[in-house]
């Protein structure tokens, strides 16, 4: 009765929280399973950023509670942002949920499940749903060290057996104080709180010791990291100081972060791309809108001109920089002309990747009460306009890589289990044949074919024929990659 299935909705932060919950549950003797039809406990880690995300999780929970009537011992829990946002009100729609746990209480989940199980074992009927959505001082620190990198099941495919973890998300802060007019996150994630730098560095070190090669520093607004706890030194912000310290860790080969805010993207961070070679040339920089009036209404304190300046400054440091962004189309009052401004800036920035959202009313946020909501068909049209530009950009950027050799971090088997997948420094997904021993290695890949979203190629393992490489050939592969990245820098 201890098989737990965790389903995660939403952002990487949620993925990270689910991993932490899984690690804590494993440590208590629970089994984390990958098949939702074969579990005793189901936990939905939810997202509130748009209404559709909430409706999806509610639909899932309703379906599960309906099914589980067959099995009274089954436990269903709702965790994370929607639990925080809606709390006990969820019971109006989902009276049979056993557990509702908010974003500052993930670390309590094992205790609550233990209690539920003990009660059931003792034959005590569980009358009331456990609801815990309180704030907790220091909750940003409860998430640390819960992540035990685990080899994950690789299935019976090309990799066979267990696949070691090669990349990890590391939470550096929680919450957000920016108060963007559209955004529910300050409500669901609370005030901005940073983890101590030493703790983060220690976590990265222990991940490196276990074979992790790529770290993504995670926070709602990473450029504000530590602003209340640390001072600038020689014009270097605490966030860049943190990157410098992670950069010093042997074994960590790549560093990424998400998400920065344009307001905090200062010269010290742009310059870091010129001097810290492990910092990958990929930046996710949310624009939201290219209209100065809409940016103001959104309470985003930068202009389209300043945004473009940041992009230009990064391309000046790294001409091969890859960019992605977040855009909201159809913010209340957005006119055709204002959308046209967004379209133009979107085109000018030449994004390789973008997340384009139709504005979704989030009750309790300032934008929810603004008049002049935009009809859905207008939002849909604007969405398609940007998607078309993105598709062309992405296709063009991938096609330009044909015939070149890219450094790829081999992550594991692809979806088919027959081939392997990895990503370039620019975060492009690649598919190729490889030897399982190459998982976790940086290898040169010659790009032979491309689609909008994926690159296909052949590993360039000096002196050997690709997949059947020996340990010795892996060393030579690595050294040729070092010279490759040396040449890029
Ligand atoms: N409607 C649509 N998109 C939203 N986002 C945040 N709130 C909303 C909303 N109410 C988008 C923003 C943010 C991303 C994570 O989600 O673009 O950067």
Boltz pocket constraint, residues with backbone or C-beta under 6 A from the ligand:
constraints:
  - pocket:
      binder: B
      contacts: [[A, 49], [A, 50], [A, 182], [A, 183], [A, 184], [A, 286], [A, 288], [A, 326], [A, 327], [A, 328], [A, 355], [A, 357], [A, 358], [A, 359], [A, 360], [A, 361], [A, 362]]
      max_distance: 6.0
